[in-house]
Each structure stands twice: as structure tokens, then as C-alpha cells.
């Protein structure tokens, strides 16, 4: 019983397909979003009170919502950035939810994934949002600049376009440095250096990359977790890059099906959750090796650690497609699954690790 327990505290069914959920910083509120049966979009803001959840606000739009993030917004206004099935990027203020405070036609096709940086942390560069789309492009947006992305990463005209399924910011430890990692349906992972506008590193994990996340966005690159089709979780040690070997990494099989997502615990970057196609959640801890570097051909190379599975739980008969930790209350989380239900979770004993 000294293991953490994953407890479904509240379970609520809705009348639409859920694609993502995000915890609103500095609050007991969270948003869930998705697609109504007529393919229109809905965002709902809920608040936890007295052991249950209450619907506070609802936003409806013509196009279904696929993904969202609070990451690119300051704590003072907590704007939600969303990507929809028509390639639209929107910023929402829940104090004035009638119309978006920012909007642009970001992509020609569905926005599969979104991430934000620079808003929540102090003094770490511009507030930016990155979007990845089926049109093969990855674009970085500054909401202060209308309609024009600050960076675009897309294949040459001669190259085939790959569906981008996952994006994530990292290495934003000062106002100049910043990278974006993108994962594609063919197993490519590409790391773009936004300071030098160049491709810093790439690899292929042989299966479509469903999700990737740095353990922290606003520190020097430390670890990257990527999850894929065919049950694989990959963890890369990003502290040391070898000219031939690249980054040291380990792979683990989990969930017996697609690993849809990964989310690091805000209070402890060595612990992360993965969500699977079988309706399961797995809680992992990364253990560092005794030495993080070794000499290979006279050059320093990284040494990968290993993973411990702390706990797993089956919550649904359908895949878990959305998950987010509360940034303020350790162990509190929300997840969505394709059974048209979301669950508020409590994960116990995380303070022991």
C-alpha cells in the first residue's frame, strides 16, 4: 500500500466527443473540449466544489475543437488557446467568452496538437503558441502579432507531407533560447532550434508519434518523453548530444495498445503519466543512472536511466485521449476518454517520490 493510488474522484458523462482537457492555473477549474454530434465545437469550463463538478461557462462554435493549452498565457488573464478541425487558432478569455480575443486561419487542415510557452513563467521569452497540423507544417505564433506566424517548419515542395501529431516547447530557460519538438505519423521526431532557425536533431521511432513533452519547458533541456502507436514509450536524455549517437534514450512497452499521451507532474519532473488506447493510465518514475555521461570516440555521450512503473489503472473501455495535472495541487488531475466522459482524478502518495 506504499504505492500511489489512482482514484477516480468524479466521473461525468457528456453528450459530445471529448478530445482534450486542460487545468486552469491557480484555480479549481478545468476545461474540456470536443465535437458535438453535428461536428460543431464545444468548450466547457467546470469547477470542483464539494466533491462534485459544476458547469460554469460554455463556448460553442461552428467547427469542432481538437486541442487546447493555457501555456502561452500570463496568469493574470489565463487565456485558453485552441486549435480546431478547420485549421483555426483561437484565444479565449472566460471572463468574456462570447467571442475570441484572437483568431487566425493558422493551417489549411485540422490542427492536431498545440503547446504554449513564455506566458506562465516569468522572464523566459515571448508568449508563444506552437501548432502542428495534418497539412505537414509546424507553426509558431505570437498572439501579439496578428495573422502571421513568427516561424514555420514545413517540408520542401519536393518532400512528402507528413501528418504532424505532436508538438512541444522546451529549452526556454532565458529570453533567447527555445526549441520546438514535433512528432509525425511516420515516426519522425524533429527538434527545431528557434534561436538559430535550424533543425537541431532528428530521429525515427518506427511508429507514429502520438504525443511528446519535455519534462519542463522553461529549463535547460533535460528529458523528452515521446509516446507512439504499438505500445511504446521513449525517454530521451537531452543534457548531452553526441555528434554521431545523438541523445541517449530508453524504450518501454506499455498499455498493450497505442500510447495516446504523456504528461509530467508539475511538482516533480521525474514522474509522468501515460494514457493508453485500452482506457488505462500508467504512472512512471524516471531513475537517473549513476553517471549521466560517458566517453564515446573521445566525445561525451549521454547515458540513459530506467523507468519504474509506479501504478496503473483501467478507467474506461475506450482510449484516454486527454489528460492534465493541476499545476497547483499535487496529485489532482483530469482526463477525458472516447466514451464521452471525463474524470477528475486523485493520485495519492506522490510526495513520497
ABEGO torsion letter per residue (X at the ends): XABBBBBBABBBBBABBBABBBBBBGBABBBBBEBBAAGBBBBBBBBBBGGBBBBABBBBBABBBABBBAAABBAAAGBBBBBBAAGBBBBBBAABAABBABBBBABABBBABBBBBGAABBGBEBBBBBBBBAAGBBBBBBAABBGBBABBBBBBAABBBBBBABBBBBGBABAABBBBBBBBAAGBBBBBBAAAGBBABBBBAGBBBABBBBABAABBBABBBBBBBGGBBBBBBAABBBAAAEBBBBBBBBGGBBBABBBBBAABAABBBBBBAAGBBBBBBBBBBABABBBBGGBBBBBBBBBBBABBBBABABBBABBBBBAABBGBBBBBBAAGBBBBBBBBGAAAX
